[in-house]
């Protein structure tokens, strides 16, 4: 068997109460991503395209080995 990294993928959704939070669900998700990488500095952003619909800066790897990105490829 080839050496592989195994893990569990957990997806989270973002729903907003427009009366309390300004912006769309997509905008709030982007603000959370930016906070994790730019303010908390918990990882490093991708600097290249990973796949179609996953442009540079859309996400990155966390220092704990996790990956955080906004899934823009399909609607749930």
PDB file of N, CA, C and O in Angstrom:
ATOM      1  N   UNK A   1       0.842  -1.187   0.000  1.00  0.00           N
ATOM      2  CA  UNK A   1       0.000   0.000   0.000  1.00  0.00           C
ATOM      3  C   UNK A   1       0.882   1.244   0.000  1.00  0.00           C
ATOM      4  O   UNK A   1       1.857   1.321   0.748  1.00  0.00           O
ATOM      5  N   UNK A   2       0.541   2.206  -0.832  1.00  0.00           N
ATOM      6  CA  UNK A   2       1.294   3.452  -0.883  1.00  0.00           C
ATOM      7  C   UNK A   2       1.065   4.260   0.390  1.00  0.00           C
ATOM      8  O   UNK A   2       0.013   4.181   1.024  1.00  0.00           O
ATOM      9  N   UNK A   3       2.073   5.029   0.737  1.00  0.00           N
ATOM     10  CA  UNK A   3       1.927   5.908   1.900  1.00  0.00           C
ATOM     11  C   UNK A   3       0.979   7.043   1.540  1.00  0.00           C
ATOM     12  O   UNK A   3       1.180   7.743   0.546  1.00  0.00           O
ATOM     13  N   UNK A   4      -0.042   7.217   2.347  1.00  0.00           N
ATOM     14  CA  UNK A   4      -1.054   8.244   2.103  1.00  0.00           C
ATOM     15  C   UNK A   4      -1.378   8.953   3.402  1.00  0.00           C
ATOM     16  O   UNK A   4      -1.153   8.425   4.491  1.00  0.00           O
ATOM     17  N   UNK A   5      -1.903  10.142   3.274  1.00  0.00           N
ATOM     18  CA  UNK A   5      -2.426  10.870   4.418  1.00  0.00           C
ATOM     19  C   UNK A   5      -3.936  10.670   4.413  1.00  0.00           C
ATOM     20  O   UNK A   5      -4.596  10.917   3.404  1.00  0.00           O
ATOM     21  N   UNK A   6      -4.469  10.231   5.519  1.00  0.00           N
ATOM     22  CA  UNK A   6      -5.898  10.013   5.638  1.00  0.00           C
ATOM     23  C   UNK A   6      -6.474  11.020   6.613  1.00  0.00           C
ATOM     24  O   UNK A   6      -5.800  11.440   7.553  1.00  0.00           O
ATOM     25  N   UNK A   7      -7.712  11.404   6.392  1.00  0.00           N
ATOM     26  CA  UNK A   7      -8.351  12.343   7.296  1.00  0.00           C
ATOM     27  C   UNK A   7      -9.844  12.384   7.059  1.00  0.00           C
ATOM     28  O   UNK A   7     -10.384  11.635   6.245  1.00  0.00           O
ATOM     29  N   UNK A   8     -10.486  13.252   7.768  1.00  0.00           N
ATOM     30  CA  UNK A   8     -11.926  13.432   7.667  1.00  0.00           C
ATOM     31  C   UNK A   8     -12.192  14.841   7.171  1.00  0.00           C
ATOM     32  O   UNK A   8     -11.602  15.804   7.660  1.00  0.00           O
ATOM     33  N   UNK A   9     -13.082  14.956   6.200  1.00  0.00           N
ATOM     34  CA  UNK A   9     -13.469  16.275   5.711  1.00  0.00           C
ATOM     35  C   UNK A   9     -14.760  16.689   6.399  1.00  0.00           C
ATOM     36  O   UNK A   9     -15.739  15.943   6.415  1.00  0.00           O
ATOM     37  N   UNK A  10     -14.747  17.866   6.957  1.00  0.00           N
ATOM     38  CA  UNK A  10     -15.941  18.417   7.577  1.00  0.00           C
ATOM     39  C   UNK A  10     -16.296  19.705   6.854  1.00  0.00           C
ATOM     40  O   UNK A  10     -15.466  20.609   6.752  1.00  0.00           O
ATOM     41  N   UNK A  11     -17.505  19.795   6.358  1.00  0.00           N
ATOM     42  CA  UNK A  11     -17.945  21.002   5.667  1.00  0.00           C
ATOM     43  C   UNK A  11     -18.904  21.769   6.564  1.00  0.00           C
ATOM     44  O   UNK A  11     -19.749  21.191   7.246  1.00  0.00           O
ATOM     45  N   UNK A  12     -18.748  23.080   6.543  1.00  0.00           N
ATOM     46  CA  UNK A  12     -19.617  23.955   7.309  1.00  0.00           C
ATOM     47  C   UNK A  12     -20.321  24.904   6.356  1.00  0.00           C
ATOM     48  O   UNK A  12     -19.747  25.321   5.350  1.00  0.00           O
ATOM     49  N   UNK A  13     -21.542  25.241   6.664  1.00  0.00           N
ATOM     50  CA  UNK A  13     -22.280  26.223   5.884  1.00  0.00           C
ATOM     51  C   UNK A  13     -22.283  27.557   6.604  1.00  0.00           C
ATOM     52  O   UNK A  13     -21.924  27.645   7.779  1.00  0.00           O
ATOM     53  N   UNK A  14     -22.686  28.585   5.897  1.00  0.00           N
ATOM     54  CA  UNK A  14     -22.740  29.921   6.484  1.00  0.00           C
ATOM     55  C   UNK A  14     -24.086  30.543   6.136  1.00  0.00           C
ATOM     56  O   UNK A  14     -24.355  30.859   4.977  1.00  0.00           O
ATOM     57  N   UNK A  15     -24.923  30.714   7.144  1.00  0.00           N
ATOM     58  CA  UNK A  15     -26.206  31.381   6.959  1.00  0.00           C
ATOM     59  C   UNK A  15     -26.189  32.630   7.829  1.00  0.00           C
ATOM     60  O   UNK A  15     -25.690  32.602   8.955  1.00  0.00           O
ATOM     61  N   UNK A  16     -26.729  33.717   7.312  1.00  0.00           N
ATOM     62  CA  UNK A  16     -26.683  34.967   8.056  1.00  0.00           C
ATOM     63  C   UNK A  16     -28.081  35.509   8.305  1.00  0.00           C
ATOM     64  O   UNK A  16     -29.010  35.276   7.532  1.00  0.00           O
ATOM     65  N   UNK A  17     -28.199  36.226   9.386  1.00  0.00           N
ATOM     66  CA  UNK A  17     -29.410  36.964   9.704  1.00  0.00           C
ATOM     67  C   UNK A  17     -29.178  38.380   9.182  1.00  0.00           C
ATOM     68  O   UNK A  17     -28.442  39.156   9.792  1.00  0.00           O
ATOM     69  N   UNK A  18     -29.796  38.711   8.070  1.00  0.00           N
ATOM     70  CA  UNK A  18     -29.485  39.982   7.408  1.00  0.00           C
ATOM     71  C   UNK A  18     -29.826  41.200   8.256  1.00  0.00           C
ATOM     72  O   UNK A  18     -29.313  42.288   7.994  1.00  0.00           O
ATOM     73  N   UNK A  19     -30.670  41.045   9.257  1.00  0.00           N
ATOM     74  CA  UNK A  19     -30.977  42.181  10.122  1.00  0.00           C
ATOM     75  C   UNK A  19     -29.863  42.429  11.132  1.00  0.00           C
ATOM     76  O   UNK A  19     -29.719  43.550  11.621  1.00  0.00           O
ATOM     77  N   UNK A  20     -29.083  41.421  11.450  1.00  0.00           N
ATOM     78  CA  UNK A  20     -28.016  41.575  12.449  1.00  0.00           C
ATOM     79  C   UNK A  20     -26.642  41.715  11.816  1.00  0.00           C
ATOM     80  O   UNK A  20     -25.780  42.409  12.355  1.00  0.00           O
ATOM     81  N   UNK A  21     -26.428  41.066  10.681  1.00  0.00           N
ATOM     82  CA  UNK A  21     -25.109  41.055  10.044  1.00  0.00           C
ATOM     83  C   UNK A  21     -25.242  41.623   8.642  1.00  0.00           C
ATOM     84  O   UNK A  21     -26.102  41.203   7.869  1.00  0.00           O
ATOM     85  N   UNK A  22     -24.394  42.571   8.326  1.00  0.00           N
ATOM     86  CA  UNK A  22     -24.427  43.161   6.983  1.00  0.00           C
ATOM     87  C   UNK A  22     -23.655  42.285   6.014  1.00  0.00           C
ATOM     88  O   UNK A  22     -22.546  41.834   6.302  1.00  0.00           O
ATOM     89  N   UNK A  23     -24.258  42.058   4.871  1.00  0.00           N
ATOM     90  CA  UNK A  23     -23.570  41.305   3.831  1.00  0.00           C
ATOM     91  C   UNK A  23     -24.226  39.972   3.541  1.00  0.00           C
ATOM     92  O   UNK A  23     -25.132  39.527   4.246  1.00  0.00           O
ATOM     93  N   UNK A  24     -23.742  39.353   2.486  1.00  0.00           N
ATOM     94  CA  UNK A  24     -24.253  38.054   2.055  1.00  0.00           C
ATOM     95  C   UNK A  24     -23.555  36.935   2.818  1.00  0.00           C
ATOM     96  O   UNK A  24     -22.563  37.170   3.508  1.00  0.00           O
ATOM     97  N   UNK A  25     -24.071  35.727   2.692  1.00  0.00           N
ATOM     98  CA  UNK A  25     -23.408  34.566   3.302  1.00  0.00           C
ATOM     99  C   UNK A  25     -21.995  34.407   2.756  1.00  0.00           C
ATOM    100  O   UNK A  25     -21.069  34.078   3.496  1.00  0.00           O
ATOM    101  N   UNK A  26     -21.836  34.644   1.444  1.00  0.00           N
ATOM    102  CA  UNK A  26     -20.509  34.530   0.831  1.00  0.00           C
ATOM    103  C   UNK A  26     -19.548  35.559   1.410  1.00  0.00           C
ATOM    104  O   UNK A  26     -18.382  35.259   1.664  1.00  0.00           O
ATOM    105  N   UNK A  27     -20.045  36.774   1.616  1.00  0.00           N
ATOM    106  CA  UNK A  27     -19.207  37.830   2.180  1.00  0.00           C
ATOM    107  C   UNK A  27     -18.795  37.539   3.612  1.00  0.00           C
ATOM    108  O   UNK A  27     -17.657  37.798   4.003  1.00  0.00           O
ATOM    109  N   UNK A  28     -19.727  36.999   4.399  1.00  0.00           N
ATOM    110  CA  UNK A  28     -19.410  36.653   5.785  1.00  0.00           C
ATOM    111  C   UNK A  28     -18.393  35.516   5.820  1.00  0.00           C
ATOM    112  O   UNK A  28     -17.464  35.545   6.626  1.00  0.00           O
ATOM    113  N   UNK A  29     -18.557  34.515   4.957  1.00  0.00           N
ATOM    114  CA  UNK A  29     -17.588  33.411   4.897  1.00  0.00           C
ATOM    115  C   UNK A  29     -16.201  33.939   4.545  1.00  0.00           C
ATOM    116  O   UNK A  29     -15.207  33.484   5.110  1.00  0.00           O
ATOM    117  N   UNK A  30     -16.123  34.890   3.621  1.00  0.00           N
ATOM    118  CA  UNK A  30     -14.834  35.481   3.248  1.00  0.00           C
ATOM    119  C   UNK A  30     -14.231  36.254   4.414  1.00  0.00           C
ATOM    120  O   UNK A  30     -13.016  36.236   4.610  1.00  0.00           O
ATOM    121  N   UNK A  31     -15.076  36.934   5.190  1.00  0.00           N
ATOM    122  CA  UNK A  31     -14.561  37.664   6.361  1.00  0.00           C
ATOM    123  C   UNK A  31     -14.012  36.705   7.406  1.00  0.00           C
ATOM    124  O   UNK A  31     -12.991  36.995   8.031  1.00  0.00           O
ATOM    125  N   UNK A  32     -14.670  35.567   7.606  1.00  0.00           N
ATOM    126  CA  UNK A  32     -14.161  34.561   8.546  1.00  0.00           C
ATOM    127  C   UNK A  32     -12.820  34.028   8.060  1.00  0.00           C
ATOM    128  O   UNK A  32     -11.871  33.939   8.839  1.00  0.00           O
ATOM    129  N   UNK A  33     -12.729  33.671   6.771  1.00  0.00           N
ATOM    130  CA  UNK A  33     -11.465  33.192   6.194  1.00  0.00           C
ATOM    131  C   UNK A  33     -10.355  34.223   6.378  1.00  0.00           C
ATOM    132  O   UNK A  33      -9.249  33.884   6.798  1.00  0.00           O
ATOM    133  N   UNK A  34     -10.654  35.477   6.063  1.00  0.00           N
ATOM    134  CA  UNK A  34      -9.654  36.536   6.201  1.00  0.00           C
ATOM    135  C   UNK A  34      -9.222  36.708   7.652  1.00  0.00           C
ATOM    136  O   UNK A  34      -8.045  36.946   7.922  1.00  0.00           O
ATOM    137  N   UNK A  35     -10.156  36.590   8.583  1.00  0.00           N
ATOM    138  CA  UNK A  35      -9.838  36.715  10.007  1.00  0.00           C
ATOM    139  C   UNK A  35      -8.895  35.596  10.449  1.00  0.00           C
ATOM    140  O   UNK A  35      -7.929  35.840  11.172  1.00  0.00           O
ATOM    141  N   UNK A  36      -9.179  34.376  10.014  1.00  0.00           N
ATOM    142  CA  UNK A  36      -8.343  33.231  10.397  1.00  0.00           C
ATOM    143  C   UNK A  36      -6.917  33.387   9.877  1.00  0.00           C
ATOM    144  O   UNK A  36      -5.961  33.118  10.603  1.00  0.00           O
ATOM    145  N   UNK A  37      -6.769  33.820   8.623  1.00  0.00           N
ATOM    146  CA  UNK A  37      -5.429  33.918   8.036  1.00  0.00           C
ATOM    147  C   UNK A  37      -4.732  35.244   8.326  1.00  0.00           C
ATOM    148  O   UNK A  37      -3.522  35.263   8.556  1.00  0.00           O
ATOM    149  N   UNK A  38      -5.469  36.345   8.320  1.00  0.00           N
ATOM    150  CA  UNK A  38      -4.834  37.661   8.419  1.00  0.00           C
ATOM    151  C   UNK A  38      -4.732  38.194   9.843  1.00  0.00           C
ATOM    152  O   UNK A  38      -3.751  38.858  10.180  1.00  0.00           O
ATOM    153  N   UNK A  39      -5.720  37.919  10.680  1.00  0.00           N
ATOM    154  CA  UNK A  39      -5.721  38.446  12.046  1.00  0.00           C
ATOM    155  C   UNK A  39      -5.155  37.423  13.026  1.00  0.00           C
ATOM    156  O   UNK A  39      -4.213  37.716  13.763  1.00  0.00           O
ATOM    157  N   UNK A  40      -5.730  36.231  13.032  1.00  0.00           N
ATOM    158  CA  UNK A  40      -5.251  35.194  13.953  1.00  0.00           C
ATOM    159  C   UNK A  40      -3.947  34.557  13.490  1.00  0.00           C
ATOM    160  O   UNK A  40      -3.209  33.990  14.296  1.00  0.00           O
ATOM    161  N   UNK A  41      -3.661  34.651  12.190  1.00  0.00           N
ATOM    162  CA  UNK A  41      -2.448  34.081  11.591  1.00  0.00           C
ATOM    163  C   UNK A  41      -2.276  32.598  11.944  1.00  0.00           C
ATOM    164  O   UNK A  41      -1.224  32.172  12.421  1.00  0.00           O
ATOM    165  N   UNK A  42      -3.344  31.825  11.696  1.00  0.00           N
ATOM    166  CA  UNK A  42      -3.345  30.398  12.023  1.00  0.00           C
ATOM    167  C   UNK A  42      -2.856  29.514  10.883  1.00  0.00           C
ATOM    168  O   UNK A  42      -2.853  28.291  11.016  1.00  0.00           O
ATOM    169  N   UNK A  43      -2.443  30.104   9.772  1.00  0.00           N
ATOM    170  CA  UNK A  43      -1.972  29.312   8.641  1.00  0.00           C
ATOM    171  C   UNK A  43      -1.468  30.202   7.532  1.00  0.00           C
ATOM    172  O   UNK A  43      -1.296  31.409   7.706  1.00  0.00           O
ATOM    173  N   UNK A  44      -1.234  29.584   6.379  1.00  0.00           N
ATOM    174  CA  UNK A  44      -0.731  30.288   5.203  1.00  0.00           C
ATOM    175  C   UNK A  44      -1.702  30.106   4.045  1.00  0.00           C
ATOM    176  O   UNK A  44      -2.183  29.002   3.790  1.00  0.00           O
ATOM    177  N   UNK A  45      -1.983  31.199   3.352  1.00  0.00           N
ATOM    178  CA  UNK A  45      -2.900  31.157   2.206  1.00  0.00           C
ATOM    179  C   UNK A  45      -2.250  30.479   1.009  1.00  0.00           C
ATOM    180  O   UNK A  45      -1.031  30.508   0.839  1.00  0.00           O
ATOM    181  N   UNK A  46      -3.098  29.867   0.181  1.00  0.00           N
ATOM    182  CA  UNK A  46      -2.634  29.346  -1.107  1.00  0.00           C
ATOM    183  C   UNK A  46      -2.206  30.524  -1.975  1.00  0.00           C
ATOM    184  O   UNK A  46      -2.843  31.578  -1.957  1.00  0.00           O
ATOM    185  N   UNK A  47      -1.137  30.345  -2.727  1.00  0.00           N
ATOM    186  CA  UNK A  47      -0.676  31.411  -3.611  1.00  0.00           C
ATOM    187  C   UNK A  47      -0.839  31.027  -5.082  1.00  0.00           C
ATOM    188  O   UNK A  47      -0.367  31.743  -5.964  1.00  0.00           O
ATOM    189  N   UNK A  48      -1.494  29.920  -5.346  1.00  0.00           N
ATOM    190  CA  UNK A  48      -1.681  29.447  -6.716  1.00  0.00           C
ATOM    191  C   UNK A  48      -3.066  28.810  -6.847  1.00  0.00           C
ATOM    192  O   UNK A  48      -3.718  28.503  -5.849  1.00  0.00           O
ATOM    193  N   UNK A  49      -3.495  28.621  -8.071  1.00  0.00           N
ATOM    194  CA  UNK A  49      -4.756  27.923  -8.315  1.00  0.00           C
ATOM    195  C   UNK A  49      -4.616  26.469  -7.894  1.00  0.00           C
ATOM    196  O   UNK A  49      -3.661  25.798  -8.285  1.00  0.00           O
ATOM    197  N   UNK A  50      -5.555  25.979  -7.103  1.00  0.00           N
ATOM    198  CA  UNK A  50      -5.563  24.571  -6.717  1.00  0.00           C
ATOM    199  C   UNK A  50      -6.451  23.769  -7.658  1.00  0.00           C
ATOM    200  O   UNK A  50      -6.189  22.593  -7.907  1.00  0.00           O
ATOM    201  N   UNK A  51      -7.484  24.388  -8.174  1.00  0.00           N
ATOM    202  CA  UNK A  51      -8.430  23.724  -9.063  1.00  0.00           C
ATOM    203  C   UNK A  51      -9.302  24.803  -9.688  1.00  0.00           C
ATOM    204  O   UNK A  51      -9.229  25.970  -9.301  1.00  0.00           O
ATOM    205  N   UNK A  52     -10.127  24.411 -10.655  1.00  0.00           N
ATOM    206  CA  UNK A  52     -11.046  25.370 -11.240  1.00  0.00           C
ATOM    207  C   UNK A  52     -11.973  25.875 -10.143  1.00  0.00           C
ATOM    208  O   UNK A  52     -12.506  25.081  -9.368  1.00  0.00           O
ATOM    209  N   UNK A  53     -12.165  27.162 -10.073  1.00  0.00           N
ATOM    210  CA  UNK A  53     -13.051  27.726  -9.060  1.00  0.00           C
ATOM    211  C   UNK A  53     -12.411  27.855  -7.699  1.00  0.00           C
ATOM    212  O   UNK A  53     -13.088  28.207  -6.733  1.00  0.00           O
ATOM    213  N   UNK A  54     -11.134  27.583  -7.597  1.00  0.00           N
ATOM    214  CA  UNK A  54     -10.431  27.729  -6.316  1.00  0.00           C
ATOM    215  C   UNK A  54      -9.187  28.591  -6.554  1.00  0.00           C
ATOM    216  O   UNK A  54      -8.068  28.083  -6.619  1.00  0.00           O
ATOM    217  N   UNK A  55      -9.407  29.908  -6.683  1.00  0.00           N
ATOM    218  CA  UNK A  55      -8.317  30.816  -7.039  1.00  0.00           C
ATOM    219  C   UNK A  55      -7.336  31.045  -5.892  1.00  0.00           C
ATOM    220  O   UNK A  55      -7.622  30.701  -4.745  1.00  0.00           O
ATOM    221  N   UNK A  56      -6.183  31.626  -6.204  1.00  0.00           N
ATOM    222  CA  UNK A  56      -5.217  31.957  -5.153  1.00  0.00           C
ATOM    223  C   UNK A  56      -5.867  32.834  -4.082  1.00  0.00           C
ATOM    224  O   UNK A  56      -6.658  33.723  -4.395  1.00  0.00           O
ATOM    225  N   UNK A  57      -5.531  32.579  -2.832  1.00  0.00           N
ATOM    226  CA  UNK A  57      -6.072  33.367  -1.734  1.00  0.00           C
ATOM    227  C   UNK A  57      -7.432  32.926  -1.251  1.00  0.00           C
ATOM    228  O   UNK A  57      -7.935  33.465  -0.265  1.00  0.00           O
ATOM    229  N   UNK A  58      -8.049  31.954  -1.918  1.00  0.00           N
ATOM    230  CA  UNK A  58      -9.370  31.476  -1.531  1.00  0.00           C
ATOM    231  C   UNK A  58      -9.331  30.668  -0.235  1.00  0.00           C
ATOM    232  O   UNK A  58     -10.348  30.517   0.442  1.00  0.00           O
ATOM    233  N   UNK A  59      -8.171  30.161   0.096  1.00  0.00           N
ATOM    234  CA  UNK A  59      -8.011  29.371   1.305  1.00  0.00           C
ATOM    235  C   UNK A  59      -6.549  29.074   1.522  1.00  0.00           C
ATOM    236  O   UNK A  59      -5.675  29.722   0.945  1.00  0.00           O
ATOM    237  N   UNK A  60      -6.292  28.091   2.356  1.00  0.00           N
ATOM    238  CA  UNK A  60      -4.910  27.725   2.617  1.00  0.00           C
ATOM    239  C   UNK A  60      -4.828  26.617   3.645  1.00  0.00           C
ATOM    240  O   UNK A  60      -5.836  26.035   4.045  1.00  0.00           O
ATOM    241  N   UNK A  61      -3.611  26.341   4.059  1.00  0.00           N
ATOM    242  CA  UNK A  61      -3.376  25.297   5.052  1.00  0.00           C
ATOM    243  C   UNK A  61      -3.147  25.918   6.419  1.00  0.00           C
ATOM    244  O   UNK A  61      -2.459  26.930   6.549  1.00  0.00           O
ATOM    245  N   UNK A  62      -3.728  25.302   7.428  1.00  0.00           N
ATOM    246  CA  UNK A  62      -3.536  25.744   8.801  1.00  0.00           C
ATOM    247  C   UNK A  62      -2.297  25.076   9.373  1.00  0.00           C
ATOM    248  O   UNK A  62      -1.887  24.011   8.910  1.00  0.00           O
ATOM    249  N   UNK A  63      -1.710  25.692  10.367  1.00  0.00           N
ATOM    250  CA  UNK A  63      -0.490  25.149  10.957  1.00  0.00           C
ATOM    251  C   UNK A  63      -0.721  23.808  11.655  1.00  0.00           C
ATOM    252  O   UNK A  63       0.235  23.069  11.893  1.00  0.00           O
ATOM    253  N   UNK A  64      -1.972  23.482  11.986  1.00  0.00           N
ATOM    254  CA  UNK A  64      -2.262  22.191  12.615  1.00  0.00           C
ATOM    255  C   UNK A  64      -2.479  21.082  11.587  1.00  0.00           C
ATOM    256  O   UNK A  64      -2.840  19.961  11.944  1.00  0.00           O
ATOM    257  N   UNK A  65      -2.255  21.401  10.298  1.00  0.00           N
ATOM    258  CA  UNK A  65      -2.405  20.405   9.238  1.00  0.00           C
ATOM    259  C   UNK A  65      -3.745  20.444   8.543  1.00  0.00           C
ATOM    260  O   UNK A  65      -3.931  19.779   7.524  1.00  0.00           O
ATOM    261  N   UNK A  66      -4.678  21.206   9.068  1.00  0.00           N
ATOM    262  CA  UNK A  66      -5.993  21.322   8.451  1.00  0.00           C
ATOM    263  C   UNK A  66      -5.962  22.228   7.236  1.00  0.00           C
ATOM    264  O   UNK A  66      -4.957  22.875   6.943  1.00  0.00           O
ATOM    265  N   UNK A  67      -7.070  22.259   6.546  1.00  0.00           N
ATOM    266  CA  UNK A  67      -7.200  23.112   5.365  1.00  0.00           C
ATOM    267  C   UNK A  67      -8.497  23.887   5.482  1.00  0.00           C
ATOM    268  O   UNK A  67      -9.542  23.320   5.801  1.00  0.00           O
ATOM    269  N   UNK A  68      -8.430  25.180   5.223  1.00  0.00           N
ATOM    270  CA  UNK A  68      -9.608  26.037   5.273  1.00  0.00           C
ATOM    271  C   UNK A  68      -9.736  26.744   3.929  1.00  0.00           C
ATOM    272  O   UNK A  68      -8.797  27.395   3.472  1.00  0.00           O
ATOM    273  N   UNK A  69     -10.893  26.613   3.303  1.00  0.00           N
ATOM    274  CA  UNK A  69     -11.129  27.303   2.038  1.00  0.00           C
ATOM    275  C   UNK A  69     -12.628  27.447   1.828  1.00  0.00           C
ATOM    276  O   UNK A  69     -13.429  26.753   2.454  1.00  0.00           O
ATOM    277  N   UNK A  70     -12.988  28.351   0.943  1.00  0.00           N
ATOM    278  CA  UNK A  70     -14.390  28.533   0.595  1.00  0.00           C
ATOM    279  C   UNK A  70     -14.674  27.667  -0.623  1.00  0.00           C
ATOM    280  O   UNK A  70     -14.098  27.871  -1.691  1.00  0.00           O
ATOM    281  N   UNK A  71     -15.562  26.704  -0.453  1.00  0.00           N
ATOM    282  CA  UNK A  71     -15.917  25.778  -1.531  1.00  0.00           C
ATOM    283  C   UNK A  71     -16.866  26.489  -2.482  1.00  0.00           C
ATOM    284  O   UNK A  71     -18.028  26.724  -2.152  1.00  0.00           O
ATOM    285  N   UNK A  72     -16.367  26.829  -3.659  1.00  0.00           N
ATOM    286  CA  UNK A  72     -17.163  27.568  -4.629  1.00  0.00           C
ATOM    287  C   UNK A  72     -17.559  26.701  -5.809  1.00  0.00           C
ATOM    288  O   UNK A  72     -18.108  27.210  -6.785  1.00  0.00           O
ATOM    289  N   UNK A  73     -17.294  25.400  -5.742  1.00  0.00           N
ATOM    290  CA  UNK A  73     -17.500  24.544  -6.898  1.00  0.00           C
ATOM    291  C   UNK A  73     -18.905  24.034  -7.105  1.00  0.00           C
ATOM    292  O   UNK A  73     -19.255  23.639  -8.217  1.00  0.00           O
ATOM    293  N   UNK A  74     -19.724  24.030  -6.067  1.00  0.00           N
ATOM    294  CA  UNK A  74     -21.063  23.490  -6.222  1.00  0.00           C
ATOM    295  C   UNK A  74     -21.971  24.012  -5.119  1.00  0.00           C
ATOM    296  O   UNK A  74     -21.508  24.412  -4.051  1.00  0.00           O
ATOM    297  N   UNK A  75     -23.255  24.001  -5.391  1.00  0.00           N
ATOM    298  CA  UNK A  75     -24.231  24.390  -4.383  1.00  0.00           C
ATOM    299  C   UNK A  75     -24.657  23.154  -3.621  1.00  0.00           C
ATOM    300  O   UNK A  75     -24.798  22.079  -4.203  1.00  0.00           O
ATOM    301  N   UNK A  76     -24.857  23.297  -2.353  1.00  0.00           N
ATOM    302  CA  UNK A  76     -25.288  22.152  -1.538  1.00  0.00           C
ATOM    303  C   UNK A  76     -26.775  21.933  -1.693  1.00  0.00           C
ATOM    304  O   UNK A  76     -27.331  21.017  -1.086  1.00  0.00           O
TER     305      UNK A  76
END
